[in-house]
Amino acid sequence: VQLVESGGGLVQLGGSLRLSCLASGFIFSRYSMRWLRQTPGADREMVASISSDGFMTHYIDSVKGRFTISRDNFKNTTYLQMNSLKPEDTAVYYCQSSANWNYWGQGTQVTVSS
């Protein structure tokens, strides 16, 4: 399993970012994916998940209506569209695959300024 996250950056309150997670080393379309985030000193928090076929999604309450998880099984990529960003969304964002929940990529930093 290899996962490479990208798309993070610095954005102002209310702005948007689209994170990408490029997967390799496994048959991407067979496995569910999820995005998590972590702030210094805190545990990683699952933000959103998506089933292998993309038809089922789940979000934590704090991002419902603002974030959208999606996937392109032809491109082996999972996305996280983040709108109406808030300072409390500031974190390092990681993607994971059910192919191996023990694997973590390098993450991508999202910083929301007020």
C-alpha atoms as a printed R data frame, in Angstrom:
    type eleno elety resid chain resno       x      y       z
1   ATOM     1    CA   VAL     A     1   0.000  0.000   0.000
2   ATOM     2    CA   GLN     A     2   1.190  3.489  -0.845
3   ATOM     3    CA   LEU     A     3  -0.833  6.654  -0.400
4   ATOM     4    CA   VAL     A     4   0.280 10.147  -1.359
5   ATOM     5    CA   GLU     A     5  -1.779 13.078  -0.113
6   ATOM     6    CA   SER     A     6  -1.681 16.508  -1.721
7   ATOM     7    CA   GLY     A     7  -3.657 19.714  -2.059
8   ATOM     8    CA   GLY     A     8  -3.237 21.241   1.363
9   ATOM     9    CA   GLY     A     9  -2.255 24.822   1.973
10  ATOM    10    CA   LEU     A    10  -3.075 28.098   3.690
11  ATOM    11    CA   VAL     A    11  -6.580 29.446   3.184
12  ATOM    12    CA   GLN     A    12  -8.682 32.156   4.783
13  ATOM    13    CA   LEU     A    13 -11.814 31.598   6.834
14  ATOM    14    CA   GLY     A    14 -14.609 30.533   4.510
15  ATOM    15    CA   GLY     A    15 -12.292 29.396   1.771
16  ATOM    16    CA   SER     A    16 -12.044 26.057  -0.014
17  ATOM    17    CA   LEU     A    17  -9.463 23.400  -0.686
18  ATOM    18    CA   ARG     A    18  -9.525 20.080  -2.510
19  ATOM    19    CA   LEU     A    19  -7.327 17.340  -1.151
20  ATOM    20    CA   SER     A    20  -6.239 14.380  -3.273
21  ATOM    21    CA   CYS     A    21  -4.953 10.965  -2.285
22  ATOM    22    CA   LEU     A    22  -3.222  8.918  -4.976
23  ATOM    23    CA   ALA     A    23  -3.120  5.211  -4.166
24  ATOM    24    CA   SER     A    24  -0.894  2.452  -5.470
25  ATOM    25    CA   GLY     A    25   0.223 -1.041  -4.536
26  ATOM    26    CA   PHE     A    26  -3.252 -2.538  -4.215
27  ATOM    27    CA   ILE     A    27  -6.459 -2.899  -6.197
28  ATOM    28    CA   PHE     A    28  -7.924  0.467  -5.292
29  ATOM    29    CA   SER     A    29 -11.497 -0.226  -6.374
30  ATOM    30    CA   ARG     A    30 -11.874 -3.095  -3.904
31  ATOM    31    CA   TYR     A    31 -11.333 -1.099  -0.738
32  ATOM    32    CA   SER     A    32 -13.003  1.656   1.206
33  ATOM    33    CA   MET     A    33 -11.092  4.858   1.877
34  ATOM    34    CA   ARG     A    34 -11.168  7.461   4.580
35  ATOM    35    CA   TRP     A    35  -9.714 10.835   5.451
36  ATOM    36    CA   LEU     A    36  -8.474 11.627   8.926
37  ATOM    37    CA   ARG     A    37  -6.908 14.693  10.476
38  ATOM    38    CA   GLN     A    38  -4.598 15.382  13.362
39  ATOM    39    CA   THR     A    39  -3.652 18.472  15.306
40  ATOM    40    CA   PRO     A    40  -0.593 18.666  17.601
41  ATOM    41    CA   GLY     A    41  -1.142 16.819  20.847
42  ATOM    42    CA   ALA     A    42  -4.415 15.271  19.741
43  ATOM    43    CA   ASP     A    43  -5.421 11.882  18.438
44  ATOM    44    CA   ARG     A    44  -6.173 11.419  14.788
45  ATOM    45    CA   GLU     A    45  -9.837 12.032  14.013
46  ATOM    46    CA   MET     A    46 -11.701 10.361  11.183
47  ATOM    47    CA   VAL     A    47 -13.331 13.015   9.043
48  ATOM    48    CA   ALA     A    48 -15.012 11.138   6.223
49  ATOM    49    CA   SER     A    49 -15.157  7.712   4.643
50  ATOM    50    CA   ILE     A    50 -16.322  6.270   1.356
51  ATOM    51    CA   SER     A    51 -17.170  2.748   0.279
52  ATOM    52    CA   SER     A    52 -15.246  0.916  -2.407
53  ATOM    53    CA   ASP     A    53 -17.877  1.675  -5.041
54  ATOM    54    CA   GLY     A    54 -18.332  5.267  -3.909
55  ATOM    55    CA   PHE     A    55 -22.026  4.923  -3.141
56  ATOM    56    CA   MET     A    56 -21.797  5.115   0.644
57  ATOM    57    CA   THR     A    57 -20.222  7.996   2.494
58  ATOM    58    CA   HIS     A    58 -19.964  8.998   6.127
59  ATOM    59    CA   TYR     A    59 -18.963 12.266   7.765
60  ATOM    60    CA   ILE     A    60 -18.383 13.472  11.282
61  ATOM    61    CA   ASP     A    61 -20.954 16.013  12.384
62  ATOM    62    CA   SER     A    62 -18.567 18.965  12.380
63  ATOM    63    CA   VAL     A    63 -17.932 18.719   8.619
64  ATOM    64    CA   LYS     A    64 -21.351 17.640   7.348
65  ATOM    65    CA   GLY     A    65 -22.582 19.991   4.660
66  ATOM    66    CA   ARG     A    66 -19.111 21.478   4.183
67  ATOM    67    CA   PHE     A    67 -16.879 18.559   3.154
68  ATOM    68    CA   THR     A    68 -17.455 16.043   0.373
69  ATOM    69    CA   ILE     A    69 -15.507 12.820  -0.059
70  ATOM    70    CA   SER     A    70 -15.370 11.213  -3.484
71  ATOM    71    CA   ARG     A    71 -13.253  8.799  -5.465
72  ATOM    72    CA   ASP     A    72 -12.253  7.999  -9.020
73  ATOM    73    CA   ASN     A    73 -11.535  4.292  -9.300
74  ATOM    74    CA   PHE     A    74 -10.027  4.755 -12.759
75  ATOM    75    CA   LYS     A    75  -7.486  7.224 -11.411
76  ATOM    76    CA   ASN     A    76  -6.883  5.387  -8.101
77  ATOM    77    CA   THR     A    77  -7.592  8.639  -6.321
78  ATOM    78    CA   THR     A    78  -9.733  9.754  -3.396
79  ATOM    79    CA   TYR     A    79 -10.685 13.384  -2.929
80  ATOM    80    CA   LEU     A    80 -11.843 15.567  -0.079
81  ATOM    81    CA   GLN     A    81 -13.521 18.792  -1.164
82  ATOM    82    CA   MET     A    82 -13.524 21.183   1.764
83  ATOM    83    CA   ASN     A    83 -15.711 24.291   1.641
84  ATOM    84    CA   SER     A    84 -16.553 26.966   4.201
85  ATOM    85    CA   LEU     A    85 -13.345 26.201   6.029
86  ATOM    86    CA   LYS     A    86 -12.961 27.214   9.654
87  ATOM    87    CA   PRO     A    87  -9.868 27.690  11.834
88  ATOM    88    CA   GLU     A    88 -10.777 24.501  13.715
89  ATOM    89    CA   ASP     A    89 -10.286 22.569  10.459
90  ATOM    90    CA   THR     A    90  -6.571 23.339  10.678
91  ATOM    91    CA   ALA     A    91  -4.727 20.028  10.849
92  ATOM    92    CA   VAL     A    92  -2.592 17.566   8.953
93  ATOM    93    CA   TYR     A    93  -4.922 15.502   6.788
94  ATOM    94    CA   TYR     A    94  -4.240 11.856   5.992
95  ATOM    95    CA   CYS     A    95  -5.963  9.288   3.837
96  ATOM    96    CA   GLN     A    96  -6.177  5.602   4.605
97  ATOM    97    CA   SER     A    97  -7.350  2.482   2.852
98  ATOM    98    CA   SER     A    98  -9.064 -0.558   4.299
99  ATOM    99    CA   ALA     A    99  -6.440 -2.519   2.347
100 ATOM   100    CA   ASN     A   100  -4.144 -1.716   5.282
101 ATOM   101    CA   TRP     A   101  -5.359  0.425   8.178
102 ATOM   102    CA   ASN     A   102  -1.837  0.395   9.611
103 ATOM   103    CA   TYR     A   103  -0.367  2.370   6.722
104 ATOM   104    CA   TRP     A   104  -0.128  6.154   6.886
105 ATOM   105    CA   GLY     A   105   1.041  8.500   4.178
106 ATOM   106    CA   GLN     A   106   2.950 11.700   4.869
107 ATOM   107    CA   GLY     A   107  -0.213 13.785   5.135
108 ATOM   108    CA   THR     A   108  -0.926 17.260   3.842
109 ATOM   109    CA   GLN     A   109  -1.121 20.376   6.019
110 ATOM   110    CA   VAL     A   110  -4.277 22.471   5.966
111 ATOM   111    CA   THR     A   111  -4.157 25.829   7.708
112 ATOM   112    CA   VAL     A   112  -7.202 28.070   7.955
113 ATOM   113    CA   SER     A   113  -6.562 31.626   9.060
114 ATOM   114    CA   SER     A   114  -9.140 33.858  10.662
